[in-house]
Every structure is written in C-alpha cells, then in structure tokens.
C-alpha cells in the first residue's frame, strides 16, 4: 500500500478507512474483489505518558475508487467502514418505545452487539415513539434530534477509535486537553523571563 487514512468525525456514525494501493501484479483484475472483504488493522501509537497504545479496527470494504494506470502499475483506493456499520443494516427496528432518548438509544445500540461500549450522557426528554423500520444507527441518529437536557445543547452520535458516544456537543468540550502543543520556528530557542535558554 502507499498510505492508509483513518477518518473519525463527530458528525458520522462510523469510522472510515481509505487504503491507497499501488498494484504491480494486477490483483484487482485477477483476484475477485467484490465488496464486504474484511480488513483488520492493528496499529501501535504512543500515548501522552509514553506507553504504547494499540488501535484495533475491523472494517469491511464498500468501494474501490480513484482507479488509475501509470505505465504497468495500477493505483486505486480501497474504502472501508467499520464492521458495526454493516451489521447495523442487518437489524431493522419496528416497535413502540417509551423513555428518554438516551435510554432508548442505549437499548437500540445493544441490538448490534458491538465490541465497543456506548458512552451516554443522560437526556431529560420523555419520548413515546413508534420506530418505523429503521436501522439501529439511523434510529439513534434520529434520537439525537429529539433528545435534550438542561443545557439545551444538541446531541451527537459517533464512533471514535475506542468507543461510541451519544452526548451533547457541549459536554464534549468539558474535558481537559489531551495534549498541549507549542508552535515555534525552526532553530529558534525560547527564553524564560530571566533570559535563560530552554
């Protein structure tokens, strides 16, 4: 492969992976790639405390794009989505539900039997709804538009590399910074008030 890009956004339900391939053996023509192939990524990163952290992602292929030929080499991008997203289409929900949006979302999430946990911020609303043949993720996203709490902020539902989140946007900003960065020019020393180089 040439590169791998992993995308996560608080405005999409699932993580996406793009893998750019440089193919000199014409695997795209000789191997039947039809979609739904599984990719398991195990990536090692360093956390802030210098301990090794592992990112595990199980994904399914959903598209092949940007196919170009350069001399004898074929380049293309394999696009993957996390496995839970495809499992989500196997479960349709058609039933009457009562309770807060957050409690209904929690019950709906259990239907996909994900390896990841769902982190929920309790909502204050009271719902009495008929869910009309929706997928799990579509239902939970629909509940984000109906749920509210005391601060009046909008709810979001998304997946990050560790878990799923159903919370208000405002509550996502209440955490301490994960890291602090300093911007400085190359070969420029910073000085303390006393004039000492650091």
Secondary structure as GFF3:
##gff-version 3
##sequence-region A 1 198
A	DSSP	beta_strand	3	7	.	.	.	ID=ss1
A	DSSP	beta_strand	16	23	.	.	.	ID=ss2
A	DSSP	alpha_helix	27	30	.	.	.	ID=ss3
A	DSSP	beta_strand	38	46	.	.	.	ID=ss4
A	DSSP	beta_strand	52	70	.	.	.	ID=ss5
A	DSSP	beta_strand	73	82	.	.	.	ID=ss6
A	DSSP	alpha_helix	83	88	.	.	.	ID=ss7
A	DSSP	beta_strand	92	99	.	.	.	ID=ss8
A	DSSP	alpha_helix	101	109	.	.	.	ID=ss9
A	DSSP	three_ten_helix	110	112	.	.	.	ID=ss10
A	DSSP	beta_strand	118	120	.	.	.	ID=ss11
A	DSSP	beta_strand	127	135	.	.	.	ID=ss12
A	DSSP	alpha_helix	136	146	.	.	.	ID=ss13
A	DSSP	beta_strand	155	159	.	.	.	ID=ss14
A	DSSP	beta_strand	164	168	.	.	.	ID=ss15
A	DSSP	alpha_helix	169	172	.	.	.	ID=ss16
###
